[in-house]
Structures are given as structure tokens and as C-alpha cells.
Amino acid sequence: MTSVMGLFCRAGRTGLDLAIAKWIVERHGGEITPASVLGQGTKMMLRFPVLQRRG
């Protein structure tokens, strides 16, 4: 099982926040989608499945 500390060791000094976000999102059944615009930066969309309540 990959741990957050393992991600820290592999990611180095750059991209650590994205590596941790990806790790969390994927473990909750979600996905991350990047949207980049040259000169304006990158936005990351995080999507998580909706939990259905039993009723």
C-alpha cells in the first residue's frame, strides 16, 4: 500500500501537493482533471462520487 510518506520521498521538492491530492482523490473513488491555459496557469478539477443515503 502506498503511503503519503512514500509519495513525499518520490515526489521530491516539486509537485508534492498534486501527488498528495491525487492519492487522496483516487482512494475515494474520484479523479483529477487538469485544465491549462498558456500564461494563465492550471486549474485542477477534483471529482468525487456522490454518496447515496439509504432511506
Secondary structure, DSSP 4 states (H G I P E B T S, - for coil): ---HHHHHHHHTTSSHHHHHHHHHHHHTT-EEEEEEETTTEEEEEEE-PPPPPP-
